[in-house]
Amino acid sequence: MKNNLKTHRFTIRLSEDELQTLCRIAHREGFYPSAIVRHLIIRFLENRQALGGINGQAIA
C-alpha cells in the first residue's frame, strides 16, 4: 500500500455543492481536490488494514 506510483483512475460522483466545497477547501489548504480524495482513501484503507478488515475479512 506504500506504492506512490499513481497509474489508475476512477470516477466519483459528487453533487455540485459537494464539489464546490471540496474545491474551496482544497484551494484554501493549498492542495488539489484529487490529493485530498487520495489522502482520505489511503487513511480509510490503512484504518481497515489495522483492524484486519482487508482481503475479505469481516470487520467487527
C-alpha positions in Angstrom: 0.0 0.0 0.0 3.0 2.3 0.2 3.5 2.4 -3.6 3.4 6.0 -4.7 3.0 5.2 -8.4 -0.4 6.6 -9.4 -1.4 4.7 -12.5 -5.1 4.1 -12.2 -8.1 6.4 -12.4 -11.8 6.1 -11.4 -14.8 8.3 -11.3 -16.6 9.5 -8.2 -19.8 11.4 -8.2 -20.4 14.5 -6.1 -23.2 17.0 -6.0 -22.4 20.4 -7.3 -22.4 21.7 -3.7 -20.1 18.9 -2.6 -17.6 19.6 -5.4 -17.6 23.3 -4.8 -17.0 22.8 -1.1 -14.2 20.3 -1.8 -12.6 22.7 -4.3 -12.9 25.6 -1.9 -11.3 23.7 1.0 -8.6 22.3 -1.3 -7.7 25.8 -2.6 -7.7 27.2 1.0 -5.4 24.4 2.1 -3.1 24.6 -0.9 -3.9 21.2 -2.3 -5.6 19.8 -5.4 -9.0 18.2 -4.7 -7.7 14.9 -6.0 -4.9 15.0 -3.4 -7.5 15.3 -0.6 -9.5 12.4 -2.0 -6.4 10.2 -2.3 -5.4 11.1 1.2 -8.8 10.2 2.6 -8.9 6.9 0.7 -5.4 6.0 1.9 -6.4 6.8 5.5 -9.5 4.7 5.1 -7.6 1.7 3.7 -4.9 1.9 6.4 -7.5 2.1 9.1 -9.3 -1.0 7.7 -6.0 -2.8 7.4 -5.1 -2.1 11.0 -8.5 -3.5 12.0 -7.9 -6.6 10.0 -10.7 -5.9 7.6 -8.9 -6.1 4.2 -8.8 -9.2 1.9 -12.4 -10.3 2.6 -12.2 -10.4 6.3 -15.1 -9.1 8.3 -14.8 -6.1 10.5 -16.4 -6.2 13.8 
